[in-house]
Amino acid sequence: MTHCGRRGTGDDGGHAPRKLKFFDPVRGWAGSFGMTFKAYLVEDSALIRENLVGFLHDVANADVVACASSEEEAVRWLRQHRDDWDLTIVDLFLERGNGLGVIKACRNRKAKQKVVVLSNYATADMRQRSEQLGADAFFDKSAELDQLVAYCETLRHARD
């Protein structure tokens, strides 16, 4: 399995996600309990993977439960862990294969499970192809991270 690059503190060797706790007057103590959701990350770049794991945890309050860097690895994990994720985030260009095959593999997911594409190749054609294959949303990796965070917020509130 691809290493997700989780960061942390303590005796875990830096592999547990760090928990940021802050008080929100509406939601209470964010990051401490009950308000996270499980994300599966499909990204071939180790550096981007590591940064996204931390970013998703710290900013979007998502726990990345696993990662893959190839289409085959991602599809295998998804088949073995059908109920272990709420959101799958897929890059289009992978070490082997591509993200379109991963999107196809998610077609029979539960209605509450969402699949989004996060790619630098955000052309109108790729957005349309991703949607046709079953992606719920598409975000440009270099320009739309704030929209990804807003999407994650929407998912988290839908689960409350």
Phi, psi and omega in degrees: 000143179291136178288132183278347180073032180298143178245153180187193178223167177102199185272015184268007181073016179082013185260350177271142179295141177280146182257117172267130180243126176217152183265126174249124184301335181273316187257351180090213183279101180284146177083355185257329179192149166065356185241011178267163172228164186265123179247143174246129188246125178244102187208131184276335182277119180300320181294314178295319178302311181300315179295320180292323179301311179294316180299312181297321180289312186285322187259320184257358179058040178248136174265120177281114185274337179192164179222157174219153179244355179227161178298314182300314179298318181295313182296319178299314180298316181299321178293324182277344186228050185307325184254008188263016181212153175252327183221129172250128179249123190237129168274150181282323182260119185237171179305311177224138183077199180210169183292337180298322177294327177292317178301315179301321182293343181265004185302325183263028180285167176290155182300328181283344180274132183242150178235127177234151175259135175232103189215152172281347182263068188262057177278162178301321180296316181290324176298315181293315180298319179297316179297318180297328180277350175121005178292140180276335180201163180221129180232137176284121184300328185268349187222352188231031179294328178295325176291326176296316178299316179298321178297316178297320177301316179299316179297316182297318180292328178294333180278339182289000000 
